[in-house]
């Protein structure tokens, strides 16, 4: 029995460690790669097309997983007919988060185009604050005193980070290909980037809590919801794509400016949901908070070498405060009232 318990303990630790590594790599790689592609010289790909193609790939992934669960094409078609056609009012609930997520994903490209990767990574942690606020107002969840303190520290930390001076070059130089290192070559608007981050954080908080509330209120499986979400996002994203870049698409095509790194971003974003789902299942909130803090550190170090990012005293102080508050929020969640734990268990049960 002792040997069995020891093996189970080692297995659990191993899964948590791998979950931490996966989440850290995913969080960091997406932001750094996205930022890198937005600073390259030459033809710039259209963010609206990348968002739409990402949602298309998410739909394919969701259908593939649903097929694996149903084990036959006939059963899969019956299931999709039931979830997409026979329950129109239930399906319509996904219109809200699909619209918001589409806007959010487009805003992320705006933000990362106008902010350094490190500044963006720190500022985007405001989604923790917005998620907490919407959880309290929409789900009636309780927040511990430690968590309220950490949220205040988070807000202060992000505010201090915005004092980071911007003395990088903003002119665009002609060129082709993918260089090994490159400073920002496209004109940046830090205020626009900050506004996009704030708006994206609000979208993330509301859409995430709305999605959680919808999962709790119905028996529809998580992957069926993900498929519904992806289908609506494709429709909305396609409309937005032609509204924003219709003329450019007609002249140069949807894949204008695409290269290997753009496709890598699309794949990482599409499969990111699956990876995060695994992490949420096996890792606790303290580990997720620690992962976010590690991601910020890695982004800062990488930004110094890739984007000639210069660390300042306000940035170091603000980033440190954000990292500590993120970790503290996870600690506060783990020590929150039993009611919250039960609510989380119910959500997990609905998601199976």
Rosetta blueprint (number, residue, H / E / L):
1 X L
2 X H
3 X H
4 X H
5 X H
6 X H
7 X H
8 X H
9 X H
10 X H
11 X H
12 X H
13 X H
14 X H
15 X H
16 X H
17 X H
18 X H
19 X H
20 X H
21 X H
22 X H
23 X H
24 X H
25 X H
26 X H
27 X H
28 X H
29 X H
30 X H
31 X H
32 X H
33 X H
34 X H
35 X H
36 X H
37 X H
38 X L
39 X L
40 X L
41 X L
42 X L
43 X L
44 X L
45 X L
46 X L
47 X H
48 X H
49 X H
50 X H
51 X H
52 X H
53 X H
54 X H
55 X H
56 X H
57 X H
58 X H
59 X H
60 X H
61 X H
62 X H
63 X H
64 X H
65 X H
66 X H
67 X H
68 X H
69 X H
70 X H
71 X L
72 X L
73 X H
74 X H
75 X H
76 X H
77 X H
78 X H
79 X H
80 X H
81 X H
82 X H
83 X H
84 X H
85 X L
86 X L
87 X L
88 X H
89 X H
90 X H
91 X H
92 X H
93 X L
94 X H
95 X H
96 X H
97 X H
98 X H
99 X H
100 X H
101 X H
102 X H
103 X H
104 X H
105 X H
106 X H
107 X H
108 X H
109 X H
110 X H
111 X H
112 X H
113 X H
114 X H
115 X L
116 X L
117 X H
118 X H
119 X H
120 X H
121 X H
122 X H
123 X H
124 X L
125 X L
126 X H
127 X H
128 X H
129 X H
130 X H
131 X H
132 X H
133 X H
134 X H
135 X H
136 X H
137 X H
138 X H
139 X L
140 X L
141 X L
142 X L
143 X L
144 X L
145 X H
146 X H
147 X H
148 X H
149 X H
150 X H
151 X H
152 X H
153 X H
154 X H
155 X H
156 X H
157 X H
158 X H
159 X H
160 X H
161 X H
162 X L
163 X L
164 X L
165 X L
166 X L
167 X L
168 X L
169 X L
170 X L
171 X L
172 X L
173 X L
174 X L
175 X L
176 X L
177 X L
178 X L
179 X L
180 X L
181 X L
182 X L
183 X L
184 X L
185 X L
186 X L
187 X L
188 X L
189 X L
190 X H
191 X H
192 X H
193 X H
194 X H
195 X H
196 X H
197 X H
198 X H
199 X H
200 X H
201 X H
202 X H
203 X H
204 X H
205 X H
206 X H
207 X H
208 X H
209 X H
210 X H
211 X H
212 X H
213 X H
214 X H
215 X H
216 X H
217 X H
218 X L
219 X L
220 X L
221 X L
222 X H
223 X H
224 X H
225 X H
226 X H
227 X H
228 X H
229 X H
230 X H
231 X H
232 X H
233 X H
234 X H
235 X H
236 X H
237 X H
238 X H
239 X H
240 X H
241 X H
242 X H
243 X H
244 X H
245 X H
246 X H
247 X H
248 X H
249 X H
250 X H
251 X H
252 X H
253 X L
254 X L
255 X L
256 X L
257 X L
258 X L
259 X L
260 X H
261 X H
262 X H
263 X H
264 X H
265 X H
266 X H
267 X H
268 X H
269 X H
270 X H
271 X H
272 X H
273 X H
274 X H
275 X H
276 X H
277 X H
278 X H
279 X H
280 X H
281 X H
282 X H
283 X L
284 X L
285 X H
286 X H
287 X H
288 X H
289 X H
290 X H
291 X H
292 X H
293 X H
294 X H
295 X H
296 X H
297 X H
298 X H
299 X H
300 X H
301 X H
302 X H
303 X H
304 X H
305 X H
306 X H
307 X L
308 X L
309 X L
310 X L
311 X L
312 X L
313 X H
314 X H
315 X H
316 X H
317 X H
318 X H
319 X H
320 X H
321 X H
322 X H
323 X H
324 X H
325 X H
326 X H
327 X H
328 X H
329 X H
330 X H
331 X H
332 X H
333 X H
334 X H
335 X L
336 X L
337 X L
338 X H
339 X H
340 X H
341 X H
342 X H
343 X H
344 X H
345 X H
346 X H
347 X H
348 X H
349 X H
350 X H
351 X H
352 X L
